[in-house]
Amino acid sequence: MRVFKFGGASVKDADAVRNVVNVLQQVGYENTLLVVSAMGKTTNAMEEIVNAYFKDKKEIPSKIADIVDYHNKILSNLFENKQHKIYKDFKVLIDEINGFLIWNKSPNYNFVYDQIVGYGELISSVIISAYLQEVGISNNWLDVRNFIKTDSIYRDTTVNWERTQNNVANIDKKVLNITQGFLGSDDNNFTTTLGREGSDYTAAIFAYCLNADSVTIWKDVPGVLNADPRYFKETQLLNTISYREAIELAFYGASVIHPKTLQPLQRKEIPLHVKSFLNPKDPGTTVGKGMGIEPRVPCFIVKKNQVLMKLSSLDFSFMVENNISEIFKLFHDYKMKVDLIQNSAISFSVCVDNKFGGLEDLLQQLKSKFKVVHHEDVSLYTIRHFNAQALESLQNGHEIMLEQRGKETVQLVVK
């Protein structure tokens, strides 16, 4: 049993969908489960609908129309028969979006977000499943919400592994299955999401529950690189990485592998392959047990749009356990992801990710108890296996606001 995950870039238009077929024909699709993401930037477009619902409902029809137009262009390019059932199936999903926006009474942004944004994956998987059938690749479409069960913490949910395992056990492994990434459902069968980029995690969940032989994430890069080519000119392919090293890279923000993806794979020693959907026969990168990292080169990771805070007590007393525990409780309450910590006797510096937009309210709480200096829109650079040359390449031309160095890793907060 193999699990393949195709992300948004790999299904962004009609040619990309055809290339999925090409990949499957080259590497085979027997005993395989496909996990697919929303097409292209659809998740962003769905987020705009959610924002319009809370800020200006008059914008909703045009934003839905943009999504319809985008997918209709893909459909018309893939299916010559305009009476094909897929058009009706697509319309049903769009009608469900409109229906929810009419009958919903919940003021909870995160709940509404999960109910709407997940339609990107549902639409994508329905289209790809229909096209595979069209070209003679028989497959079984699965609604992932019937399999992955979670709690009700919308946008940041936790998997109920026991219920999920029982559900996944009923999947027919002998046929090609196709399902959605990113999604689950709670006890009330409302849609939940596993966090942005959570489709990788979905693939790992299925692999764990199916005792799969491997997981392959198909990307527009040749594998895991030692740096993001969007931000660094010179990059190298990493041929092999150990689970431990990959988890370290993911923790610091490497964008190729989702942080939650590796843990279930490591527990059952299921290898993870990261390969190019443009060159599917190339070896790519393998993440597995005890592989170290090869070649052993510095790995650069950057996280943009971070917030650096420096907190100190109002009376210049020591920053000790009770202060710090109170600060971390507030970070938890306002869903701040802490990426770097540094403290001295009278101050506590922290770099956080404000992905849930709670910064303003958090600052009000902190300023009532501490002296707070904060800087928004900073970047956090991490270098694993750094050397003098790698460090110098980042220090030149940047204003270094904070530096933290260990044996294997150095982190720099820069403006």
SVG drawing of the C-alpha trace seen along z (x, -y; Angstrom):
<svg xmlns="http://www.w3.org/2000/svg" viewBox="-31 -49 65 55">
<polyline fill="none" stroke="black" stroke-width="0.4" points="0.0,0.0 1.3,-3.4 0.0,-6.9 0.6,-9.7 -0.1,-13.4 -0.5,-16.0 -0.4,-19.6 -2.1,-22.7 0.7,-23.4 0.5,-19.9 -3.2,-20.3 -3.4,-24.0 -4.9,-23.8 -6.0,-21.3 -2.4,-20.5 -1.4,-19.9 -4.3,-17.4 -3.2,-15.7 0.3,-15.5 -1.1,-13.7 -2.3,-11.0 1.2,-11.0 2.8,-10.5 0.5,-7.6 1.1,-5.9 4.9,-6.2 5.1,-5.0 1.9,-2.8 -1.2,-3.2 -2.0,0.3 -2.8,0.4 -2.5,-3.3 -4.4,-6.1 -4.2,-9.6 -4.5,-12.6 -5.1,-15.9 -5.1,-19.5 -7.2,-22.4 -6.3,-23.5 -3.8,-26.3 -4.6,-29.2 -8.2,-28.1 -7.6,-28.0 -6.7,-31.7 -9.9,-32.4 -12.0,-30.5 -10.5,-32.5 -11.5,-35.7 -15.1,-34.4 -14.9,-33.8 -13.5,-37.3 -16.2,-38.8 -18.9,-37.0 -17.7,-38.8 -16.8,-42.1 -18.8,-42.8 -21.4,-40.3 -22.0,-42.2 -18.6,-40.9 -19.5,-37.2 -21.3,-36.6 -18.3,-38.0 -15.8,-36.0 -17.8,-32.8 -18.1,-33.6 -14.3,-33.9 -14.0,-30.4 -16.7,-29.0 -15.0,-30.6 -11.6,-29.3 -12.8,-25.7 -15.1,-25.9 -12.1,-26.7 -10.4,-23.6 -13.5,-21.5 -14.1,-22.8 -10.4,-21.9 -10.6,-18.4 -14.1,-17.3 -15.4,-17.8 -18.9,-16.6 -20.6,-19.6 -23.3,-17.3 -20.7,-15.3 -21.9,-14.5 -18.9,-16.4 -20.6,-19.7 -23.6,-18.7 -21.3,-17.5 -19.4,-20.7 -22.6,-22.8 -23.8,-20.8 -20.7,-21.7 -21.0,-25.4 -24.7,-25.3 -23.6,-23.8 -21.3,-26.8 -24.1,-29.3 -26.5,-27.3 -24.2,-27.3 -23.6,-31.1 -27.4,-31.6 -28.4,-29.3 -25.3,-29.7 -25.9,-31.5 -22.5,-30.9 -20.4,-34.1 -17.3,-31.9 -14.9,-32.8 -12.8,-29.6 -16.0,-27.4 -17.1,-29.3 -13.6,-29.1 -13.5,-25.3 -16.9,-24.8 -16.1,-27.0 -12.4,-26.6 -12.5,-22.8 -14.6,-23.0 -11.4,-23.7 -10.3,-20.1 -13.7,-18.6 -14.0,-20.3 -10.4,-19.4 -10.8,-15.7 -14.2,-15.4 -12.7,-16.8 -9.6,-14.7 -11.5,-11.5 -13.9,-12.2 -11.0,-12.9 -9.2,-9.7 -12.3,-7.8 -12.5,-9.6 -9.1,-8.4 -9.7,-4.9 -8.2,-4.9 -10.9,-3.4 -10.9,-4.9 -12.9,-5.2 -13.7,-8.7 -13.7,-8.9 -15.0,-11.8 -12.1,-12.1 -14.5,-13.5 -16.0,-10.0 -12.6,-8.7 -10.5,-11.3 -12.3,-12.1 -11.1,-15.0 -12.0,-17.3 -13.9,-20.6 -11.0,-23.0 -11.6,-24.5 -8.6,-25.5 -6.2,-23.7 -7.8,-20.4 -6.4,-17.2 -7.0,-13.8 -8.9,-11.1 -6.6,-8.3 -8.7,-5.4 -11.8,-6.4 -9.8,-7.3 -8.0,-3.9 -11.4,-2.1 -12.8,-4.0 -9.7,-3.7 -9.7,0.1 -12.8,0.3 -11.1,-1.1 -10.6,1.3 -6.9,1.3 -7.0,3.2 -8.4,0.2 -7.1,-3.3 -8.7,-5.5 -8.7,-9.3 -9.5,-11.6 -9.0,-15.1 -6.1,-16.5 -6.4,-19.0 -9.9,-18.0 -11.6,-15.9 -14.8,-16.1 -15.9,-16.3 -18.5,-14.4 -21.3,-16.5 -19.9,-15.8 -19.0,-19.5 -15.9,-19.9 -12.6,-20.5 -9.2,-21.4 -5.7,-20.2 -3.9,-23.5 -2.5,-25.1 -0.4,-22.7 -2.2,-19.9 -2.6,-17.7 0.9,-16.2 -0.4,-15.3 -3.5,-13.7 -1.2,-11.5 0.7,-10.5 -2.5,-9.7 -3.7,-7.4 -0.3,-5.8 -0.1,-5.1 -3.6,-3.6 -3.2,-1.5 0.3,-0.3 1.5,-1.7 4.8,-0.8 5.6,-4.5 4.3,-8.0 5.3,-10.1 4.7,-13.9 4.8,-15.2 6.2,-18.7 7.4,-21.2 10.9,-20.9 13.3,-17.9 13.0,-16.9 13.9,-18.5 16.4,-21.3 18.8,-22.8 17.1,-26.1 13.9,-27.6 14.7,-28.6 12.2,-31.5 14.6,-33.2 18.0,-31.7 19.8,-31.7 22.0,-28.6 20.3,-25.4 21.3,-21.7 19.2,-18.6 19.3,-16.5 19.3,-12.9 18.5,-11.3 17.4,-12.7 16.7,-10.9 13.3,-11.3 15.0,-13.2 16.7,-15.6 13.6,-16.1 11.6,-16.8 14.2,-19.4 13.9,-21.1 10.1,-21.0 10.1,-22.4 12.2,-25.4 9.8,-26.0 11.1,-24.1 8.2,-24.4 8.5,-21.2 7.4,-18.9 4.5,-19.7 5.7,-19.6 3.0,-17.0 3.6,-14.8 6.7,-13.0 5.7,-11.8 3.2,-9.1 5.5,-7.9 8.4,-7.6 6.4,-5.5 5.9,-2.8 9.1,-3.5 7.3,-4.3 9.6,-6.0 8.6,-9.4 9.7,-10.3 9.6,-13.9 9.7,-13.8 9.2,-16.0 5.9,-15.7 7.8,-17.0 10.4,-14.2 8.7,-11.4 11.4,-8.8 14.1,-10.9 15.0,-9.6 14.1,-12.8 14.7,-12.8 14.0,-9.9 13.2,-10.5 13.7,-7.4 15.2,-5.7 18.9,-6.4 19.9,-8.0 21.4,-11.2 21.6,-13.9 23.4,-13.5 25.1,-15.6 25.9,-17.2 25.6,-20.9 24.2,-23.9 20.4,-24.1 18.7,-27.5 15.2,-28.1 13.4,-31.5 10.1,-32.5 8.7,-35.8 6.2,-38.2 7.3,-37.2 6.9,-39.3 9.8,-39.9 8.9,-40.9 11.1,-41.9 9.4,-41.8 10.7,-42.9 9.0,-43.4 7.7,-46.8 9.7,-47.0 13.0,-45.6 12.6,-42.3 13.9,-39.1 12.0,-37.3 11.5,-34.0 9.3,-30.9 6.0,-32.5 6.5,-35.4 7.4,-33.1 4.6,-30.7 2.1,-33.5 3.5,-34.8 3.2,-31.3 -0.3,-30.9 -1.2,-34.1 0.6,-32.8 -1.5,-29.7 -4.7,-31.6 -4.1,-33.8 -2.7,-30.9 0.8,-32.4 3.3,-29.9 6.6,-30.5 9.6,-30.1 12.5,-31.4 13.1,-32.1 15.9,-34.0 15.9,-35.3 18.2,-37.1 17.8,-38.0 15.4,-40.9 14.1,-40.4 12.5,-37.8 12.7,-37.9 10.5,-35.8 9.9,-35.5 6.3,-34.5 4.1,-33.7 0.8,-35.8 -1.0,-33.5 -4.3,-33.7 -4.3,-37.5 -4.4,-37.7 -1.4,-40.1 -3.2,-43.3 -5.3,-41.7 -2.2,-39.9 -0.2,-43.0 -2.9,-44.7 -2.8,-41.9 1.0,-41.8 1.4,-45.6 -0.9,-45.5 1.8,-43.4 5.1,-43.9 7.1,-46.5 6.8,-45.4 8.8,-46.4 7.7,-44.7 8.8,-44.7 6.4,-43.4 7.3,-42.1 10.7,-40.7 12.2,-37.5 13.6,-34.5 16.5,-32.7 17.6,-29.3 20.7,-27.6 21.1,-23.9 24.7,-22.5 26.0,-26.1 29.5,-27.0 31.3,-30.4 30.6,-31.0 26.9,-30.2 26.6,-32.5 28.4,-35.3 26.1,-35.1 23.1,-36.0 24.9,-38.6 25.9,-40.7 23.3,-43.3 20.9,-42.5 20.2,-44.3 20.5,-41.5 18.0,-42.1 18.6,-38.8 21.0,-35.9 20.9,-32.5 23.5,-29.8 23.8,-26.1 26.1,-23.3 24.2,-22.5 21.9,-25.4 22.0,-29.2 18.9,-31.5 18.9,-35.1 16.0,-37.6 16.6,-40.3 14.7,-43.4"/>
</svg>
